[in-house]
Amino acid sequence: MQLSEQEIVRREKLNKLREMGINPYPAALFPIDSTSASISNSYEEGKKVIIAGRLMSRRIQGKASFAELQDSEGRVQVYFNRDEICPGDDKVKYNEVYKKLLDIGDIIGIEGELFITQVGEKTVMVKDFTILSKALRPLPLPKKDAEGNVYDEFNDPEQRYRQRYVDLAVNPSVKDTFIKRTKITNSIREFLNDKGYLEVETPILQPIPGGAAARPFITHHNALDIPLYLRIANELYLKRLIVGGFDGVYEFSKDFRNEGMDRTHNPEFTIMELYVAYKDYFWMMDTTEQLLEKVAIDANGSTEVTMGEKEIDFKAPYPRIPILEAIKKHTGYEVAGMDEKSLRDVAIKLGIEADESMGVGKLIDEIFGEKCEHHYIQPTFIIDYPKEMSPLTKEHRTNPALTERFELMINGKEIANAYSELNDPIDQRDRFEEQLKLSEKGDDEAMFIDQDFIRALEYGMPPTSGIGIGVDRLVMLLTNNASIQEVLFFPQMRPEKKPLELNESEKAIYNILKTHKSMPLADLKEAAGLSNKAWDKSLKGLNKLGLTKVVKEGDTLICKLNE
């Protein structure tokens, strides 16, 4: 492991602390009784406090120093005075430990008294301090120059998502997003609990990935010697509970889909699914409006939220637009009643990729997604989907070609999906059979046949309405974040590239090639200035790492840098 100069210095300080008999990672409880927020909100002159947090800045001026301590609720100014900390002749704790062996980023505990500085800032006069955790890496803290320009900010998205622990420590607004996320989920729970619905848990590992059209993650259970799937939805298990006699159940579930990643998709995501007996999709639309209106107010104090340059209002009621009408409005094509070939022709005319594995439902879904979805910025219910798109949904009561389904669109994206649930077991089996045909055509997102779920329906499920609300996308809307990675603590990332570990001779050759890309072997050897032994060993090392290659061009051997 290669260490930076600062990391080496911090490890040397760590060793010096240990040599002084100070444990830089003590095990004992530290008896905190105050926080930065409680000091700010309930200030009392001279009050004794015990706080702890991360040292974020300091200004040492001889025997005194002002510093900032950051805890989970914010920052507070602290004042270190040598004679307060070391009232006797021994000044080592201030002169050596505080001034020389502490670093920005170290976590310390402080015992002190409150006072207000001459400029009116609430401050803790430090009477004693304890090192609770020595930081061995420096925090990437932003800096300001004389003109007030900020630089060295920790704002590269990939670094931030990969090292969320650093992101949270140095970017306070990030923590605010996740605090608001918890407020949002708590608000949803409060709404549903007040209605008497029961929060439940259903399996994550499932023998059949049902409840949605998506590509699953597959694993294997060694003891049972069977394949299992990470759930793509929890719908079919929740409906089994309705069969069993519960009138209303809901679950915040982690679902997993082995599909693409972008600014609105992560392979692991959170969804809240609710199922209520003796209701239909009209009732669910009314309920969804009430829920989201409450959640917006609880999260932001208003039904109106800002998303980028747009103002979105969650105030009910929301427009209700049939999907086929939306397609006609935004494409000019009347697709109602079209067969698969005609729909494929329309899709191709609209510039949409359409292969032979796509059935009627998927073609309509692609057309709507590509040409219509982005128009719906304000909350809008898109309703009455064709039967081919909705294998778990009850047939529409007035049009047998359609189903009683809606999707809620906000800011051009689907936020929720809901049905009057199909409870006819014979119809359900037929729908699953149609999905099987799509799978045989090559649609790897088609649903499996869940024989046990059909058996459950055969025992009788009451009329039911269900909904799935994408929690991550809802949080994005209510926190003004355009990327799903901003609202997930630890989004999925590509493997981190390991830094190259080259010796000095290898570096000499590699750095020359970085400039020239390729060179005759003899010229490169001369430019590197290495002995024959070092040259041979280093070139072999670079070739083995896949960084360089030697090729023959005519009569000349050329060394090239692998791009």
N, C-alpha and C positions, 0 to 999 in steps of 0.2 A: 504494500500500500504506500503510495507516494503522498507525502504530507506537504502542505504549503508552509511557507515560513511562519505564518501566524499560528497554524495548527501545531507546529513544533514548539513555538514559544509557549503556547497554552499548556501543552503537556509538561514542559519544564516547570511551569508555575504549579501545576498539579502535583508534581513530585516534591517541590519545595514545601507545599502545604502539608503533605504527608510527613515530610521530614520534621516539620514543626509540631507534629502530633495532632494536626487538624484533619479530621475525616471530611473530605469534600463531598461525600455522599452519605450523610448520616442516616441511620435507620429510625431514630426516635421520632415520635409525633412532634410536630411544631404547633404550639397552641394558639393559632390565629383567632383573634376576636373582632377584627375589623377588616374592612375592604376599602379600596379607593373610593367607591361610591358612598359607603356609609360615612366616611370622613367628610366627603363633600356635602352630603345631604344632612348630616346630623353633627355638625362641627361644634365642639365645646373646647374653649380655651383651656390648655393645660391637661386635657384628658389623656390618660395613659392608654396606648394602643399597642397591639401586636399584629403586625401585618407581614405578608410574604409576597414575593413576586420576582419578576425578572428585571435586572438592572438594564435600563434602556439608554441612559445618557448620564454624563456627569461632567462637572466643571471643577477641577481641583485647583484650589488657590492656597498653597501652603498647608496650614493646619486646619483648613476648613474646605468643605466641598458641598455643592448642591448637586443632587442627582434626581433622576426620575425612576420610579419603580412601577412596573406594569403588572397588574393582576388580572383576573378573569373579568373584571368590571370596568377597567380603564387604567388611568395613570394617576399617580400622586407624587408630589415633590417631597423629597426627603433631604435633610440637612445633616451632614456628617461633620462633627467638630472633634478634633483630636482630644481636647481636654474633657469633653463630655463622655466620650467613649473610653478614654484612658485617664481617669482622674488621678491616678498615682504616677510614680516615676516611670513605669514601664509603658512606653508608647508604641510597642511593637504592633499591636493590633491595628492601629491606624496607619503608622508609618510604613509597615511592611505588608501586612495582610490587605488592608483596604487600598492603599495607594499603588502597591506594586503587584499584588497577586490576584486581585479581582479584575474581571474583564466585563465589558458590555456583553449582555446575554446570560451572565451568571444568575442563578436563582438564589436569593438570600431571604432570610427572615430578619425582621427588625422589631425591636422593642423601643418605644419612644413616647414622646409627649407632643401634643398638637400645639402649634402656634401659627401666627400669621406674620409673614414677612413685611418689610417696609413697603413693598409694592403691592401688598394686599393678597398674597397667595397663601392658601391653606397648606401647611407644611408639617411634616413629622420631624421633630428633633430626635435624632438617633441617640439612644442611650447604650444600646448594644446591638450587635448583628451576628447572625449565624450563617455560614455558607451551607446551603442545602443541596446545591447541584452545580458543579463546575462545568461550564459549557466549553467543549473542546473545539468547536467550530465557530467562527465569527458570524454574527447575523448580518445579512445583506441589507443594512439600514440605509434609507435615502439620505442624501447629503445636500446642503444648500451652499452655493457660492456667494460671494460678496454682493452680487446683483440679485440674489434671491432665487436664482434658477435651481431647480431640483434635478439631481442626477443620481445614478447608481440605485434607482428604484428596483424593487423586486417585482417586475411586472411582465416578465416573459411567461405566456400562458402555459407552455409545456413544463417549465420549471415550477410554476405555481401549483399546477395540478399534481405533479409528481411529488413535490415536497410541500404538501398542504400544511404540515406542522410549522414550516417556516412562514408560509403565506399568512397563516392565522396570527403568528407572533408579530409580524411587521406590517400587516395591512389590516387595520381595525375594521374597515368596512366589510371585509370578507366575513368576519365573525358575526356582524350584524345580519348578513344574509341568512346564516344558518340559525341564528336566534329566531328570526322571522319565520323560517321554515317550521320550526317547532311550534310557534304560535299558530301557524296555518293548520298543522295536523291536529293540534289540540282543539282548535275551533271546530274542525270537522267532527271530531269525536264528541265534543259537547253537544253539537246539533243532533247527532244520531242517538247518543245516549239519552238525551232529553225526550226523544220519541220512543224510547223503550227498546231499541234494537240492541242485539247482543253482539259484542265484539268476540270473534272466534279466531282459531288458527287451523289451517288446513295444510296438507303435506306439500313440501317443496320438491321432494323426490317422488316422481309419479311413474307408474308403469305405462301410462299413455299420456302424451302431452296434449291435453284437450282444452277446449274453451276458447280457442283463437286459431287464426290461420297464420302460422309463423314457423320458422325453422328452429328446432330445439337443440339444446346441448345434450349430448348423450354421455352417460357414464355406465359403470358396471358395478353391481353389488356382488362382492365375492362370496359371502356366506350363502346367499340365495341363488347365486350363479344365474342372475337375470340382468338384462339391460334395464336401466332406469333413465328417466329424463328429468332435467331441471324444468320446473313448471313454466309454461308460457302464459298460463292464466290459472286462476283458482276458481273459475266460474262453476265448473261441473261439480266440484266438492261442496260449494256453498249451496247449490240447488239440491244436492242430496240432503242437506240439513233442513231445507224447506220441506222436502218429502217426509223427513223424520218428525216434523211437527213444530219447528220454530217458525214464527210469523215474520221475523225480521232479523237478518244476520248481516254482519259486515266484517271486512278484514282489510288491514293495511298489509299488503303482501309484496315481497320481493319477487319479481318475475324475471325470466331470463330468455332472451331470444338471440339465436346465433346468426345475427344479420349484420348489416352495415352500421358504421358509426359516423355520426355527423353532429351538427350543432344542436339537434333536437333528439338524437337517438344515442342511447348507451346500452350495451348488451345486458346490463343489470339495471333494473329500474323499479320504481315504487308505484304501485297502483292501489287505489282504494275501491273495493267492490262491495256493493250493497244489493241485497235481494229482499224484497218485501212481498209477502203473500197477499192475494186478493186485490192487487193493484195492476195498472196497465201503464203503457208508455206515456199517456197524457198526464197521468198523476206524477210520473217520474220527472217529466219536464217541469211541472209546477214546483216539485220538491227541489230539483236541481237549482232552479232560479233562487229559491229561498235560501238554500245552502250557500251558494256562491256569493250572494249579496251579504250574508252574515260574515263569511270568511274574509271578504275584502275589507269590510268595516273593522273586523277584529285585527286584521294585519296592518292596515294603513289608516284607519280612522275615517275612511270614506269609501263609497262605491266606485269612485273614479281613481284610476291608476294611470301612471305614465309608463309607456313601454317604448323606449327609444324616443322617436319624435311623435308618437301617437298617444292620444288620450283614449283610454278604454273605460267604458262605464258598465259595471256589473249590476246596475239597477234593473230589476225585473219590470216588465216582461221582456223576453227575447223573441225576435222574429222566428217563424217556423216555415221552412221552405222545402218542398219536396225535391229530392236529389235530381230527378229527371227534368224538373223545371229549371233547376240551377244549371244543368248541362246545356239545355236548350238556350237559356239566356246567354251563357258565356261562350258557347261554341257555334250556335246556330243550327245544331243538329238535333232532330227529334229522334232519340235513341230508344224510346219506349217500344217494346215489342220486337226489336231487332234481334236476329239470330247471331250466332257467334261469328260467322263470316262477315256479315254486314258491319258488326261492331269493330272487327279487326280492321276492316277497310277504313272506317271512320277514324280509328286511332292512328292509322298510318297517314291518312290525309292531314291529321292534326300534328304530325311530326312526333308521334309517341311510339316508342319501341313496343312492338307487339309480336310475341312468338306463338308457336302452335300450342304450347302448353297452357296458354291462358284461356280460361272459359269465359262465359258471359259476365259472371260476377267480377272477375279480376279485371277484365277489359273496361267495364264501367267504372270500377274503382280507380284504374289508372287514368282514365279520361277526366274524372272529377278531380283527382289529385293534381294532375298537371295543369288543367285549364280553368278550374273553378275555385279550388280551396283557398288560394291566396287572396281572393276578393273579400273574404269574410273576416273583417277586422274586429268589429263589435260582436259580442256574444250572439251567436245565431244557431238555432237548431236546424240541421239538415235532416229531413225526415223521409220515411216511406221508401226504404231501399228495396230494390228487386230481390226476389226470393233467392236467386243464385248467389247473391252476395252475403246472405245471412242464414247459414245453416242451423243456427240455434234459436231462431226468432219465429214468433207466431205469425202465421199468415194474416195479412191485412183483412180486417172485417168487411171491407167493401170492395177490395180488388185482390183477387187470388194470385195475381202476378207479383204483388208487393208484400212486404212484411212491415210489422209495427216496430220499426227501429228508428232511432235517431242518433246522430253524432253531433256533439256540441263543438262548433268551430269558434275559436277566438284568435285574433292576430294571425289568421291564415293557417292555423294548425288545429288538428283534432285534439281536444282536451278530454272529452268523455264519449263513451259509446254505451248505448242503452237499448233495451228491448222490452216488449211484452214477450215474456219467455215462452218458448215452445214447450208445451206440456203434453202433447199428443205423442205417445211412444211410437206409434206406427209411422206417423209423418216424420218423426225424428230419425227413425231407422232409414227411411227413404232418403232423407237429406244427407245422412252419413254415407250412404251408398253412392250418391252423386259425388261427394267429396273423394271417395275412393277411386272413382273413374278419373277424376282430375289428377290424382296422385299417379295413377298408371300412365297418364299422358306426360308426366314429367314435372308436375307442379309440386315442388318440395315443400310448399307451405300449406298444402291441402290438409284438412283435418283427418285424424285417425278415427276409426269406429270404436267407440267406448261401449262395449257390451254391458258392462256393469251399470253405466249411467242409464242406458235404455231400460235395463231391468228395474232400476230405481223408479223411473217414470212409469213403468207398468204397475207399480204399487200405488200410483196416483200422486201427482203434484198439483196443488191448487193453482189457480191463475196467479201469476207472479210477474212482477216487474223487477228488472235488475239493471245495474249501471256499473261501469268501471270508469273511474276518474284518474287520469294521469297526474299523480302528485307532483312529479318533478316539473312537468310543463306548467302546472298551475303555479308552483313556486316561482318559476321563471317570470311569469306574468306579473306576479304580485311583488317581486323584488327588482323588476326592471333589468333582468339579465337575458341576453339574447342567446346564450349558450348553456346547454344542459350541464356542461362540466362545471359551470360556476355555482350550481346548486347541489352538487354531489360532493361530499367530503373527499372521496377518493375515486374519481372516475377511472374507467379502464384506460390504460395507456399501452403503447407499444413498448416492448422491452427496451430498457435504457442501454444505450451504446456504452460499452466499456471503454474507458480511456486507454489509448495506446501506451504500453509500457515498453519503451525502447531504451537500449543502452546508448551511450554517447556516440559510439561509432555508427550505430544504426540511424540515430538522429541526424548525423552529419550527411549521410547519403540521402535520407528521406527528405530533408529540408532543401537539398539541391534540386531533387526531382520535383518537389512541390512548385518550384519556380519554373523549371524547364520542361516538365511533363515527361520528356524522354531525352536521352543522350547516348551517344556512342559509349560503350562500356569503358573503353580506354580513357576517354575524356572524363567520364564520371569518377573513375578511380583516381585520376590525377587531381581533380577538383576536391575530392574528399580528403586527400593527403594522408591516407591510412597505410599502415604496413601491410604486406601481403597477407599475413595471418589474420589481422583485424578485418581487412577488406573481404577475404573469403568468408569468414564467419558471419560478418554483418550482412553481406548480400544474401547468403543462405537464410539468415534469420528473417529478412524482409520478404523474401520469396515465400517462406513457410507461412508467414502471417497473411499472405495474399495481398500485400501492399505493392509489390513490384513483380515484374516478369521480364525475362530476357528473351528477345526474339532475334532472328537473323534476317537482315534486310540486305540482299545481295551478298557481299563478302564481309559485311560489318555486323558485329553483335551490338544490339541496341537494348538498353535498359529502359523500361517504361513504367510509369506510375499507373497502377490500376485505379481507374475512376470508380 
